[in-house]
Amino acid sequence: MRGVVLAAGQGQRLRPDTDDLPKTLLPVDGETTILDIALRNLAKAGVTDASVVVGYAAHAIEARVEDMSRRHHLDIRLIHNDRVDWNNAYSLWHARDVYADGALLVNGDTVHPDSVEKVLLSAEPQGILLATDDVKQLTDEAMKLQCDADRVVNLVTKQMPVETAFGEYIGVARIDPSIAGDLTAALETTFKRDPNLYYEDAFQLLAGRDGDTAGRLHAIPIGDTEWVEVDDHTDLARAREIACRC
């Protein structure tokens, strides 16, 4: 199993902290960064090589690759996104050769414990498994999932009434090789339609399509787990509370 970390974003809501750094390199526990936690989690889950998609302030990550590889016992490869003004559907598409063999996908701005990756790996591999928080109270900004009784995902969107949602996708997924080609095609369709769209929009294309991909996205509950997606300074403060317990 390989790892993919998406870390190309600009983190504009975290300025001035991100004037010269990508938000994935913001410290959350002493010198430990958000990216360190993502890589550490992958290593604890048994991953031996990880690809990090970089873009904004890529030089800062490049300067730390050797040190991160040594500390986390990972073979780390950087994949360069040449359009940092485009959203993460384009970033994930750049990693298509990596997830073609199956991969754990982690958003580079999410702080969570390694139990999330382990839950995904313990589940039966089938298409795309989405780590899902079905415990916390949902907000309008949450990336919500609607599922059938077997937790097959049929809707992935923020634009969903919270009362109809099963839970929130937290930005960690397991991609099976059997669906990799369809995912790549859906990602390309998505960013060509609108470069501001998310890779979750490509997930929705797969979830809503008849044929080979029907029933291939599954919500995997992570239980009562502390996690946060770091978008602004309030999130960063929360990440620093959680990180010391990860």
N, C-alpha and C positions, 0 to 999 in steps of 0.2 A: 504494500500500500504506500502510495506517494502522497506528499502534501502540497497544497497550493494555498498561498496566502496572498490576498489582494491588498496591496499597500501603495496604490498609485494616486490616491486622492489628495486634494489640496488642503482640506480641513480649514476652510475659510472662517467658520464660526469659532475657531479656536485661536484666532489671531489675538495678540502678537506672538503667542507661543509657537505658532506654525509659520512665522515669517521666513525662517530658514530651515525648518524641519518638517518632514511629513508627520502627520499626527500619530502614526504608528510608532514613532520614536520618542514620544513624550513619556517621561518617567512616571511610573505609578507606584513603585515600591523601592525606595532608595534609587539606585541606578537602573533597576529593572524597568524596561519599557513595555509598552503594549505588545510590540513585536516579539520581545523576549518571551512573554507569556504564551503567545500563539505558538512559537517554535518549541518551547518547553513542553507544551501540551501535546504537540505532535510527536515529539520524541518519546514522551511517556506512553503514548498510544502505540509505540512500536515502529513509527515512521523513521526511515533512515536517510531519505533525501527529500528536500523541500524546495519548491520553486516559489520565489517571491516576485509578484508582479509589481514593478516600481514605475514611477512616473515623476510626479512632483518631488523636487529636492532629492532625486535619486542618488546624487553623489553622497548624501549623508548615510544612506543605507550601504552603498558600495564601500564606504570607508570602514564599516563595521562587520562586513561579511566574514572575514577571517576569524575575528574574535567570536562572533556568534556561532560559527561552525564548530569552533573548539569547545565553547562552553556548553553547547546543547548537543554535541556529538551528532551533528547532522551534516550531510553534504548539501550545501545551500547553493542554488543557482538563481541568478536574477534574470527576469524577463522584462524587457523594457516596453512600456506603453508609450508610444510616440505622441499621443493626444491626451494630455492630462486634463484638458477641458471637456473631454467626453466622460460619460459615466461608466459604471463598472461592468456593464454588459460587454463593452469593448475590452476591458481588462481581462475578464475571464476568457473571452475568445482567444486572447493571446496565449493562454495556457492550454490550448486544445491538445497539443502533443503530449502534455503531461497527464491530463485526466483521461486520455484515451485508454490508458492501462488501468484506470481506476484510481481514485484519489479522495482524500479528505480535503474539503474546501473550507477555509476559514477566512472570514472578513478580518482585515488587519486593524480594525478599530473596535474589536469586541474583546472584553475582558471576562473570562469565565474559567472555571476549573477544568482539569483534564478529564473529569468524569463525563463530560459531554461527549468528547471524542470516543471514550470507551463505550458509552451507551450505543453510539452509532455502529461501532465495530462489532458489538455483540448481537446486533439485530441481523435478521436474514437479509442478505444483499438482494435488492430488487429495484432497479432503476435509480432513482435519487431519493435518499433518505434525508429528511429535513429535521434538524434538532429543533424541538418545539417546546416552548414554555406554555403549558396549559394550566398554570397555577396563578400567575400574577394578574392583576387587574389590567385590562387592555386599555390603550389610548387610541385616539384617532391616528397618531403617527406610527403606530405599530404595524409591522409587516404581517398582516393577519392571514390565517389559513382557514379555509372551510373544507371539511372532510365528510366522507360518508361514515357509516358505522364501523368500517374496517380501517379507518384512518387513511384511506386513499384521498389524496388532495385533489379537489376539483376547482379550487379558487385560491389564488395567491395575490393579494393586493392590500394596500393601505386603505383603499376606498371601499370599505366594507363596514356595515354597522357592527359594533363590538358584540352585540348580543347574538349575532349569527356566526361568530367565529369560534373555531375550536381552540385556537391559541395563537401564539406569536412565533414566527420563525426567527431564530436568534442570530443567524449569520454563520452557521456551521452546518455542513452537509457532507454526505458520502455519495460519491458519484460512481456508479457501476459501469464497467466497460461496455456493457450491452446497450447503454443509452447514450454513450459519449458522442457518437456521430450525429444523432438527432439533436442533442444539446448544442453542438457546434453550429448546426444549421439554424436552430432557433435563435441562438445568440446573434448570428450574422443578420438574420431577418430583423431582429430587434434593434440593433444599433444603426442599421441602414434606414430603418423607418424613422428613428429619432435617436441621435447620439446621447441624449440626456436620459434615456431609459436605463433601468436597472437590470441585472441578470435575473432577478426575480420575475421580470416581465417575460423573459424567455422561458422560465419555469412555467409561467401561466400558459404560454403557447403549447407547451408539452402536455400540461394537465388538461387543457381544453380540447385537445386534438383526438379525433377518432383514429383507430388503427393501432400501430405498434407501440405508441407511447401511452395509450389509454391505460389508466390505472397504474402507472409506473412511478408516481410521486407519492411518498408516504410520510406522514407526520410521525416522528418518534418523540414521545414525551420525555423530558429530561428531569421531571420531578421538581421538587422545591429547591431550585438551584439559584444561587446568587450570580448575576451576570449584568453587564451593561454594555450598550453600544455607545461609544464616545463620539458625540457630535458637537457638544459645546462644553463650556467650563463647568456647568453643573454636573454633566455626565462625567467629566474628568475627575471632579472631586469624589463622586461616587465610585469611580474606578479605583481610586487610591484607597478607599475603604475596603473594597473587595479584594484587591490584589494581594494584600498582606495575608489573606486567608486562603489564597489559591494554592 
